[in-house]
Amino acid sequence: MAKPIRVLIVDDSASVRQTLTQILSHDPDIEVMAAASDPYVAARRIMEEAPDVITLDVEMPHMDGITFLKKLMAQHPIPVVMCSSLTTDGSETLLQALEAGAVDIIVKPKIAAADALAESAVTICDVVKAAARARPRAGGARKPQARQGYGEPAPKLTADAMLPPARAGAMAKTTEIVVCVGASTGGTEALKDFLLGLPANAPGMVIVQHMPEKFTAAFAKRLDGLCEVSVKEAEDGDPVLRGHVLIAPGGRHTMLERKGARYHVSVREGPLVSRHRPSVDVLFRSAARAAGPNAVGVIMTGMGDDGARGLLEMKQAGAFTIAQDEATCVVFGMPKEAINLGGVDRVVGLDAIAREVLWAQARP
């Protein structure tokens, strides 16, 4: 049997340490090895025994989480998941943490209704497991179990939970394409590299990056300041236009819809789909129905299988599909699942994805 993932919790709040310990300890694949109230206590604990994953608060006494993260990455790299309150003000700081080497972000759990706490537990445990498997550390994924004491985790719904019945009839191929992209663990930096390779007149694009609510707006704003294409957080009814990129908002599903010759997005509430909200499967399957052969699907780094079935459906509808290769993925989970299902036309490195997307317009 595989050893459990050993986690060190670093947070100055006793209640947060206690709640995180309870959530993580109820997963049989995770073991909380210790909890520390500040980075100095954490550093002493790491010298005794290195954890597999660290959950790290941002604001703490004596030393802030970002400073500790930078020291850790320079001296003793360990997968770190930043743990933050759900605030817009702190979003920019957390994006800096991702750039400094943090694997992902989770929102601090708080007392809530049973179903909301169960969803929070699902997300927190999944993010920690993904962090443990981030390159260069190896490990095999195991099916997450129910968290006793937090109710049953949300069922792994398929995108049928959000999409209306498909309408018959194929669409003719046009020269104007729409690009749909899905990413998770490691995706924030991978998406930045990908978008930096696109010209200002690139095809219209919709992206799902697994990220908590409120952080996607800051992520989109940061990308918009770096890239030639315009980037914004998607709002319900936004058109998909050449030279524009829409980032699905955290906590809501985003779907591609078509009216006449024009595409727009629909942003909706809904249950977790493939254990995520927003879900890549929801976006991809909506693209298969709305755009057919006029779409390009791209699946990038991330753990799990969200997007694999949707990408296959896009390919079956005539779309051109691309997967990021194992060598350049932080976690080769989502692309691997899509490849194994037969939903991928091309497997390429991160630096070649932009070129493949641009070439897709010229394919027969």
C-alpha positions in Angstrom: 0.0 0.0 0.0 1.3 3.5 -0.9 2.4 5.7 2.0 0.1 8.5 2.9 0.9 12.1 1.9 2.5 13.8 4.9 1.3 17.4 5.3 2.7 20.2 7.5 0.1 22.9 8.2 1.5 26.4 8.8 -1.1 29.0 10.0 -1.2 31.4 12.9 -4.9 30.7 13.5 -5.6 27.8 15.9 -9.1 27.3 14.5 -7.8 27.1 10.9 -5.1 24.6 12.0 -7.7 22.5 13.7 -10.2 22.6 10.8 -7.5 21.8 8.2 -6.2 19.0 10.3 -9.7 17.5 10.6 -10.4 17.8 6.9 -7.1 16.3 5.8 -7.0 13.6 8.4 -10.3 12.2 7.2 -8.8 11.3 3.9 -7.0 7.9 4.1 -4.4 9.0 1.6 -3.3 12.0 3.7 -1.6 12.3 7.1 -1.1 15.5 9.0 2.4 15.2 10.4 2.4 18.5 12.3 0.8 22.0 12.5 2.9 25.1 13.1 1.8 28.6 14.2 4.5 30.5 12.3 7.4 29.9 9.8 10.1 29.6 12.5 8.3 26.7 14.2 7.7 25.2 10.7 11.4 25.6 9.8 12.4 23.7 12.9 9.9 20.9 12.1 11.1 20.7 8.5 14.7 20.2 9.8 13.6 17.2 11.8 11.5 15.7 9.0 10.6 17.0 5.6 6.9 16.8 4.7 5.5 15.9 1.3 3.4 19.0 1.2 3.1 22.2 3.1 -0.1 24.3 3.4 1.0 27.9 4.1 -0.8 30.9 5.4 0.0 34.3 3.8 -0.2 36.7 6.8 1.6 35.5 9.9 3.6 37.1 12.7 7.4 37.2 12.6 7.6 36.3 8.9 5.0 36.5 6.2 4.2 33.4 4.1 5.6 34.8 0.8 9.0 35.4 2.4 9.0 32.0 3.9 8.0 30.5 0.6 10.9 32.2 -1.2 13.4 31.0 1.4 12.0 27.5 1.3 12.2 27.3 -2.6 15.8 28.5 -2.5 17.0 26.2 0.2 14.7 23.1 0.5 12.1 23.0 -2.3 8.9 21.3 -1.1 5.5 21.5 -2.7 3.6 24.3 -1.1 -0.1 25.1 -1.3 -1.0 28.7 -0.2 -4.0 28.9 2.1 -5.8 32.2 2.0 -9.0 34.0 3.1 -11.5 34.5 0.2 -10.6 38.2 -0.5 -10.0 40.2 -3.6 -7.3 42.3 -1.9 -5.1 39.3 -1.4 -5.4 37.9 -4.9 -2.4 39.7 -6.3 -0.2 38.5 -3.4 -1.2 34.9 -4.0 -0.4 35.2 -7.7 3.0 36.3 -6.7 3.2 33.2 -4.6 2.4 31.0 -7.5 5.1 32.7 -9.5 7.5 32.2 -6.6 7.0 28.4 -6.7 3.7 27.6 -4.9 1.9 24.8 -6.5 -1.7 25.9 -5.9 -4.1 28.0 -3.8 -6.9 26.8 -1.4 -9.4 29.0 0.5 -9.3 28.7 4.3 -12.2 26.5 5.4 -14.8 28.1 7.6 -18.0 27.0 9.4 -20.7 26.6 6.8 -23.6 24.5 5.8 -22.8 20.7 5.5 -22.8 20.6 1.7 -20.6 23.7 1.4 -18.1 22.2 3.9 -18.1 18.9 2.1 -17.3 20.7 -1.2 -14.5 22.6 0.6 -13.1 19.3 1.9 -13.2 17.7 -1.6 -11.2 20.7 -3.1 -8.7 21.0 -0.3 -7.8 17.2 -0.3 -7.6 17.1 -4.1 -5.3 20.1 -4.2 -3.0 18.6 -1.6 -2.9 15.3 -3.5 -2.1 17.1 -6.7 0.7 19.1 -5.0 2.3 15.9 -3.7 2.5 14.6 -7.3 3.8 17.8 -8.8 7.1 17.4 -10.7 9.8 16.4 -9.8 8.1 14.3 -7.2 6.5 11.0 -8.4 3.4 9.3 -7.1 0.3 7.6 -8.2 -3.2 9.0 -7.9 -5.7 7.1 -5.8 -9.4 7.6 -5.8 -10.4 10.1 -3.0 -12.6 8.7 -0.3 -15.6 10.1 1.5 -14.7 12.4 4.4 -16.4 11.1 7.5 -17.9 14.0 9.5 -18.3 16.3 6.6 -21.1 14.5 4.8 -20.7 12.7 1.5 -18.5 14.5 -1.0 -20.3 15.9 -4.0 -20.8 13.1 -6.6 -18.6 13.1 -9.6 -21.2 14.5 -12.0 -20.6 14.6 -15.7 -21.2 17.7 -17.8 -24.7 16.4 -18.5 -25.6 18.1 -15.2 -25.1 21.5 -16.9 -25.6 21.1 -20.6 -28.9 21.0 -22.5 -29.6 18.1 -24.8 -27.5 18.2 -28.0 -29.1 19.3 -31.2 -28.6 17.3 -34.3 -26.8 18.7 -37.4 -23.2 19.3 -38.2 -21.7 22.7 -38.8 -19.6 23.6 -41.8 -15.9 24.3 -41.2 -15.0 28.0 -41.3 -11.8 30.0 -41.2 -12.8 31.6 -37.9 -12.1 29.3 -35.0 -12.7 29.5 -31.3 -10.2 28.0 -28.8 -11.1 26.4 -25.5 -8.4 25.6 -23.0 -8.5 23.7 -19.7 -5.8 23.6 -17.0 -5.3 22.9 -13.3 -2.3 22.3 -11.1 0.6 24.3 -12.6 -1.7 26.0 -15.0 -1.3 29.6 -14.0 2.3 29.7 -15.1 1.7 27.4 -18.1 -1.1 29.6 -19.3 1.0 32.7 -19.0 3.7 31.2 -21.2 1.1 30.0 -23.7 -0.6 33.3 -24.0 2.7 35.2 -24.3 3.3 33.3 -27.5 0.1 34.6 -29.1 -0.2 37.6 -31.4 -2.8 40.4 -30.8 -5.0 38.9 -33.6 -5.1 35.4 -32.2 -8.4 33.4 -32.3 -11.0 34.1 -29.6 -10.4 32.0 -26.6 -12.2 30.7 -23.4 -10.1 29.2 -20.6 -11.0 27.2 -17.5 -8.2 27.3 -14.9 -9.2 25.5 -11.6 -8.9 28.4 -9.2 -10.9 29.7 -6.2 -13.6 32.4 -6.6 -12.3 36.0 -6.6 -8.7 34.9 -7.7 -9.6 34.5 -11.4 -10.3 38.3 -11.8 -6.8 39.1 -10.5 -5.3 36.3 -12.6 -7.0 37.7 -15.8 -5.9 41.2 -15.0 -2.2 40.1 -14.5 -2.3 38.3 -17.9 -3.9 41.2 -19.6 -0.9 43.4 -18.5 1.6 40.9 -19.9 0.1 39.6 -23.2 -0.6 41.1 -26.6 -4.1 39.6 -26.5 -6.7 41.2 -24.2 -7.6 39.1 -21.2 -10.5 39.4 -18.8 -12.6 37.4 -16.4 -15.7 36.1 -18.3 -19.1 37.6 -17.6 -22.4 36.1 -18.7 -23.1 37.0 -22.3 -19.5 38.1 -23.2 -18.8 37.7 -26.9 -15.8 35.5 -27.9 -13.8 37.8 -30.2 -10.5 37.6 -32.1 -7.7 38.9 -30.0 -9.7 38.4 -26.7 -9.3 35.8 -24.0 -12.0 35.0 -21.4 -11.1 33.4 -18.1 -13.9 31.4 -16.5 -14.7 32.9 -13.0 -13.9 30.7 -10.0 -17.0 29.1 -8.4 -19.1 29.1 -11.6 -19.3 27.1 -14.8 -18.6 28.7 -18.2 -20.1 27.4 -21.4 -19.6 28.3 -25.0 -22.8 29.2 -26.9 -23.5 30.2 -30.5 -26.1 32.6 -32.0 -25.9 32.7 -35.7 -22.3 33.2 -36.7 -21.3 34.6 -33.3 -20.1 32.9 -30.1 -20.6 34.1 -26.6 -20.2 32.6 -23.1 -22.8 31.6 -20.6 -21.7 31.8 -16.9 -23.9 29.8 -14.5 -24.2 28.4 -11.0 -24.2 24.7 -10.7 -22.9 21.6 -8.9 -19.4 20.3 -8.9 -18.7 18.6 -12.2 -15.8 16.2 -12.4 -15.1 17.4 -8.8 -14.7 21.0 -10.1 -16.5 24.3 -10.6 -15.6 25.7 -13.1 -15.2 22.4 -14.9 -13.2 21.9 -18.1 -15.6 19.1 -19.1 -18.5 21.6 -19.1 -16.6 24.0 -21.3 -15.3 21.4 -23.7 -18.6 19.6 -24.2 -20.4 22.9 -24.7 -17.8 23.8 -27.4 -18.4 20.4 -29.1 -22.1 21.3 -29.4 -21.8 25.0 -30.2 -18.7 25.0 -32.5 -18.0 21.5 -33.7 -15.2 21.6 -36.3 -14.8 25.4 -35.8 -13.2 24.7 -32.4 -9.7 23.9 -31.1 -9.4 22.2 -27.7 -6.3 22.4 -25.5 -5.8 20.4 -22.3 -2.8 21.4 -20.1 -1.2 20.5 -16.9 -3.3 19.3 -14.0 -4.3 16.3 -11.9 -7.4 14.2 -12.4 -9.5 13.6 -15.5 -11.5 16.8 -15.8 -11.7 17.7 -19.5 -10.7 14.3 -20.9 -14.2 13.2 -21.9 -15.1 16.7 -23.1 -12.0 16.8 -25.3 -12.9 13.5 -26.8 -16.4 14.9 -27.6 -14.8 17.9 -29.2 -12.6 15.7 -31.4 -15.6 13.5 -32.4 -17.4 16.7 -33.4 -14.6 17.6 -35.7 -12.5 19.9 -33.5 -8.7 19.9 -33.5 -7.4 18.8 -30.1 -4.0 19.4 -28.4 -2.5 18.1 -25.2 0.5 19.4 -23.3 3.3 16.7 -23.1 4.5 15.0 -19.9 7.9 16.6 -20.0 6.5 20.2 -19.6 3.6 19.4 -17.3 3.8 20.1 -13.5 1.3 17.2 -13.2 0.6 15.0 -16.2 -2.8 13.9 -15.2 -5.5 15.6 -17.2 -3.5 15.4 -20.5 -2.7 11.8 -19.9 -6.4 10.9 -19.3 -7.4 12.7 -22.5 -4.7 10.9 -24.5 -5.7 7.5 -23.1 -9.3 8.1 -24.1 -8.2 8.9 -27.7 -9.3 12.5 -27.6 -6.0 14.1 -28.6 -4.8 14.9 -32.1 -1.4 16.4 -31.2 0.8 16.1 -28.0 3.3 18.9 -27.8 5.5 20.8 -25.4 4.3 23.9 -23.7 6.4 26.1 -26.0 4.7 24.7 -29.1 1.0 25.0 -28.1 0.6 28.6 -29.3 2.0 27.6 -32.7 -0.3 24.6 -33.0 -3.3 26.8 -32.2 -2.4 29.3 -34.9 -1.7 26.6 -37.4 -5.1 25.0 -36.7 -6.8 27.8 -38.7 -5.1 26.6 -41.8 -5.9 22.9 -41.4 -8.2 21.3 -44.0 
